[in-house]
Amino acid sequence: MALPKRKQSRSRRNKRRTHWKLTPSALSVCSNCRQPKLPHRACPNCGYYAGRSVFIPKEA
């Protein structure tokens, strides 16, 4: 089994890890109430999806 001959420096290790970042979740706008929502899901604010009422949201 191959083993590293030398310890990799912190900067070299961190250069490799630069792409390990989280991406922000994509948000779309509800066509009914104009609130931000996750794409391809019913709006949690008004309960509409694709112009149709899918469910009635609970009052807060």
Distance bins in CASP14 RR format, pairs under 12 A and 6 or more apart:
PFRMAT RR
TARGET T0000
AUTHOR 0000-0000-0000
RMODE 2
METHOD distances of the structure
MODEL  1
4 12 0 0 0 0 0 1 0 0 0 0 0
4 13 0 0 0 0 0 1 0 0 0 0 0
6 12 0 0 0 0 0 1 0 0 0 0 0
7 13 0 0 0 0 1 0 0 0 0 0 0
8 14 0 0 0 0 1 0 0 0 0 0 0
8 15 0 0 0 0 1 0 0 0 0 0 0
8 16 0 0 0 0 1 0 0 0 0 0 0
8 17 0 0 0 0 0 1 0 0 0 0 0
9 15 0 0 0 0 1 0 0 0 0 0 0
9 16 0 0 0 0 0 1 0 0 0 0 0
10 16 0 0 0 0 0 1 0 0 0 0 0
10 17 0 0 0 0 0 1 0 0 0 0 0
11 17 0 0 0 0 0 1 0 0 0 0 0
11 18 0 0 0 0 0 1 0 0 0 0 0
12 18 0 0 0 0 0 1 0 0 0 0 0
13 20 0 0 0 0 0 1 0 0 0 0 0
14 20 0 0 0 0 1 0 0 0 0 0 0
24 36 0 0 0 0 0 1 0 0 0 0 0
24 38 0 0 0 0 0 1 0 0 0 0 0
25 36 0 0 0 0 0 1 0 0 0 0 0
25 37 0 0 0 0 0 1 0 0 0 0 0
25 38 1 0 0 1 0 0 0 0 0 0 0
25 39 0 0 0 0 1 0 0 0 0 0 0
25 41 0 0 0 0 0 1 0 0 0 0 0
26 36 0 0 0 0 0 1 0 0 0 0 0
26 37 0 0 0 0 0 1 0 0 0 0 0
26 38 1 0 0 1 0 0 0 0 0 0 0
26 39 1 0 1 0 0 0 0 0 0 0 0
26 40 0 0 0 0 1 0 0 0 0 0 0
26 41 0 0 0 0 0 1 0 0 0 0 0
27 35 0 0 0 0 1 0 0 0 0 0 0
27 36 1 0 1 0 0 0 0 0 0 0 0
27 37 1 0 0 1 0 0 0 0 0 0 0
27 38 1 0 0 1 0 0 0 0 0 0 0
27 39 1 0 0 1 0 0 0 0 0 0 0
27 40 0 0 0 0 0 1 0 0 0 0 0
27 41 0 0 0 0 0 1 0 0 0 0 0
27 43 0 0 0 0 0 1 0 0 0 0 0
28 34 0 0 0 0 0 1 0 0 0 0 0
28 35 0 0 0 0 0 1 0 0 0 0 0
28 36 1 0 0 1 0 0 0 0 0 0 0
28 37 1 0 0 1 0 0 0 0 0 0 0
28 38 1 0 0 1 0 0 0 0 0 0 0
28 39 1 0 1 0 0 0 0 0 0 0 0
28 40 0 0 0 0 1 0 0 0 0 0 0
28 41 0 0 0 0 1 0 0 0 0 0 0
28 42 0 0 0 0 0 1 0 0 0 0 0
28 43 0 0 0 0 1 0 0 0 0 0 0
28 49 0 0 0 0 0 1 0 0 0 0 0
28 50 0 0 0 0 0 1 0 0 0 0 0
29 35 1 0 0 1 0 0 0 0 0 0 0
29 36 1 0 0 1 0 0 0 0 0 0 0
29 37 1 0 0 1 0 0 0 0 0 0 0
29 38 0 0 0 0 0 1 0 0 0 0 0
29 39 0 0 0 0 1 0 0 0 0 0 0
29 43 0 0 0 0 1 0 0 0 0 0 0
29 45 0 0 0 0 0 1 0 0 0 0 0
29 46 0 0 0 0 0 1 0 0 0 0 0
29 48 0 0 0 0 0 1 0 0 0 0 0
30 36 1 0 0 1 0 0 0 0 0 0 0
30 37 1 0 1 0 0 0 0 0 0 0 0
30 38 0 0 0 0 0 1 0 0 0 0 0
30 39 0 0 0 0 0 1 0 0 0 0 0
30 41 0 0 0 0 0 1 0 0 0 0 0
30 42 0 0 0 0 1 0 0 0 0 0 0
30 43 1 0 1 0 0 0 0 0 0 0 0
30 44 0 0 0 0 1 0 0 0 0 0 0
30 45 1 0 0 1 0 0 0 0 0 0 0
30 46 1 0 0 1 0 0 0 0 0 0 0
30 47 0 0 0 0 1 0 0 0 0 0 0
30 48 1 0 0 1 0 0 0 0 0 0 0
30 49 0 0 0 0 1 0 0 0 0 0 0
30 50 0 0 0 0 0 1 0 0 0 0 0
30 51 0 0 0 0 1 0 0 0 0 0 0
30 54 0 0 0 0 0 1 0 0 0 0 0
30 57 0 0 0 0 0 1 0 0 0 0 0
31 37 0 0 0 0 1 0 0 0 0 0 0
31 39 0 0 0 0 0 1 0 0 0 0 0
31 42 0 0 0 0 0 1 0 0 0 0 0
31 43 0 0 0 0 1 0 0 0 0 0 0
31 46 0 0 0 0 1 0 0 0 0 0 0
31 47 0 0 0 0 0 1 0 0 0 0 0
31 48 1 0 0 1 0 0 0 0 0 0 0
31 49 0 0 0 0 1 0 0 0 0 0 0
31 50 0 0 0 0 1 0 0 0 0 0 0
31 51 1 0 0 1 0 0 0 0 0 0 0
31 52 0 0 0 0 0 1 0 0 0 0 0
32 42 0 0 0 0 0 1 0 0 0 0 0
32 43 1 0 0 1 0 0 0 0 0 0 0
32 45 0 0 0 0 1 0 0 0 0 0 0
32 46 1 0 1 0 0 0 0 0 0 0 0
32 47 1 0 0 1 0 0 0 0 0 0 0
32 48 1 0 1 0 0 0 0 0 0 0 0
32 49 0 0 0 0 1 0 0 0 0 0 0
32 50 0 0 0 0 1 0 0 0 0 0 0
32 51 1 0 0 1 0 0 0 0 0 0 0
32 52 0 0 0 0 1 0 0 0 0 0 0
32 53 0 0 0 0 1 0 0 0 0 0 0
32 54 0 0 0 0 0 1 0 0 0 0 0
32 57 0 0 0 0 0 1 0 0 0 0 0
33 42 0 0 0 0 0 1 0 0 0 0 0
33 43 1 0 0 1 0 0 0 0 0 0 0
33 44 0 0 0 0 0 1 0 0 0 0 0
33 45 1 0 1 0 0 0 0 0 0 0 0
33 46 1 0 1 0 0 0 0 0 0 0 0
33 47 0 0 0 0 1 0 0 0 0 0 0
33 48 1 0 0 1 0 0 0 0 0 0 0
33 49 0 0 0 0 0 1 0 0 0 0 0
33 51 0 0 0 0 0 1 0 0 0 0 0
33 53 0 0 0 0 0 1 0 0 0 0 0
33 57 0 0 0 0 0 1 0 0 0 0 0
34 43 0 0 0 0 1 0 0 0 0 0 0
34 45 0 0 0 0 1 0 0 0 0 0 0
34 46 0 0 0 0 1 0 0 0 0 0 0
34 48 0 0 0 0 0 1 0 0 0 0 0
35 42 0 0 0 0 0 1 0 0 0 0 0
35 43 1 0 0 1 0 0 0 0 0 0 0
35 44 0 0 0 0 1 0 0 0 0 0 0
35 45 1 0 1 0 0 0 0 0 0 0 0
35 46 1 0 0 1 0 0 0 0 0 0 0
35 47 0 0 0 0 0 1 0 0 0 0 0
35 48 0 0 0 0 0 1 0 0 0 0 0
35 57 0 0 0 0 0 1 0 0 0 0 0
36 43 0 0 0 0 1 0 0 0 0 0 0
36 44 0 0 0 0 0 1 0 0 0 0 0
36 45 0 0 0 0 1 0 0 0 0 0 0
37 43 1 0 1 0 0 0 0 0 0 0 0
37 44 1 0 0 1 0 0 0 0 0 0 0
37 45 1 0 0 1 0 0 0 0 0 0 0
37 46 0 0 0 0 1 0 0 0 0 0 0
37 47 0 0 0 0 1 0 0 0 0 0 0
37 48 0 0 0 0 1 0 0 0 0 0 0
37 49 0 0 0 0 1 0 0 0 0 0 0
37 54 0 0 0 0 0 1 0 0 0 0 0
37 57 0 0 0 0 0 1 0 0 0 0 0
38 44 0 0 0 0 1 0 0 0 0 0 0
38 45 0 0 0 0 0 1 0 0 0 0 0
38 49 0 0 0 0 0 1 0 0 0 0 0
39 49 0 0 0 0 0 1 0 0 0 0 0
39 50 0 0 0 0 0 1 0 0 0 0 0
40 49 0 0 0 0 1 0 0 0 0 0 0
40 50 0 0 0 0 1 0 0 0 0 0 0
41 47 0 0 0 0 1 0 0 0 0 0 0
41 48 0 0 0 0 0 1 0 0 0 0 0
41 49 1 0 0 1 0 0 0 0 0 0 0
41 50 0 0 0 0 0 1 0 0 0 0 0
41 54 0 0 0 0 1 0 0 0 0 0 0
41 55 0 0 0 0 0 1 0 0 0 0 0
42 48 1 0 0 1 0 0 0 0 0 0 0
42 49 1 0 1 0 0 0 0 0 0 0 0
42 50 0 0 0 0 1 0 0 0 0 0 0
42 51 0 0 0 0 0 1 0 0 0 0 0
42 52 0 0 0 0 1 0 0 0 0 0 0
42 53 0 0 0 0 1 0 0 0 0 0 0
42 54 1 0 1 0 0 0 0 0 0 0 0
42 55 1 0 0 1 0 0 0 0 0 0 0
42 56 0 0 0 0 0 1 0 0 0 0 0
42 57 0 0 0 0 1 0 0 0 0 0 0
43 49 1 0 0 1 0 0 0 0 0 0 0
43 50 0 0 0 0 0 1 0 0 0 0 0
43 51 0 0 0 0 1 0 0 0 0 0 0
43 52 0 0 0 0 0 1 0 0 0 0 0
43 53 0 0 0 0 0 1 0 0 0 0 0
43 54 0 0 0 0 1 0 0 0 0 0 0
43 55 0 0 0 0 1 0 0 0 0 0 0
43 56 0 0 0 0 0 1 0 0 0 0 0
43 57 0 0 0 0 1 0 0 0 0 0 0
44 54 0 0 0 0 0 1 0 0 0 0 0
44 55 0 0 0 0 1 0 0 0 0 0 0
44 56 0 0 0 0 0 1 0 0 0 0 0
44 57 1 0 0 1 0 0 0 0 0 0 0
44 58 0 0 0 0 1 0 0 0 0 0 0
44 60 0 0 0 0 0 1 0 0 0 0 0
45 55 0 0 0 0 0 1 0 0 0 0 0
45 56 0 0 0 0 0 1 0 0 0 0 0
45 57 1 0 0 1 0 0 0 0 0 0 0
45 58 0 0 0 0 0 1 0 0 0 0 0
45 59 0 0 0 0 0 1 0 0 0 0 0
45 60 0 0 0 0 1 0 0 0 0 0 0
46 52 0 0 0 0 0 1 0 0 0 0 0
46 53 0 0 0 0 1 0 0 0 0 0 0
46 54 0 0 0 0 1 0 0 0 0 0 0
46 55 0 0 0 0 1 0 0 0 0 0 0
46 56 0 0 0 0 1 0 0 0 0 0 0
46 57 1 0 0 1 0 0 0 0 0 0 0
47 53 1 0 0 1 0 0 0 0 0 0 0
47 54 1 0 1 0 0 0 0 0 0 0 0
47 55 1 0 1 0 0 0 0 0 0 0 0
47 56 1 0 0 1 0 0 0 0 0 0 0
47 57 1 0 1 0 0 0 0 0 0 0 0
47 58 0 0 0 0 0 1 0 0 0 0 0
48 54 1 0 0 1 0 0 0 0 0 0 0
48 55 0 0 0 0 1 0 0 0 0 0 0
48 56 0 0 0 0 0 1 0 0 0 0 0
48 57 0 0 0 0 1 0 0 0 0 0 0
49 55 0 0 0 0 1 0 0 0 0 0 0
END
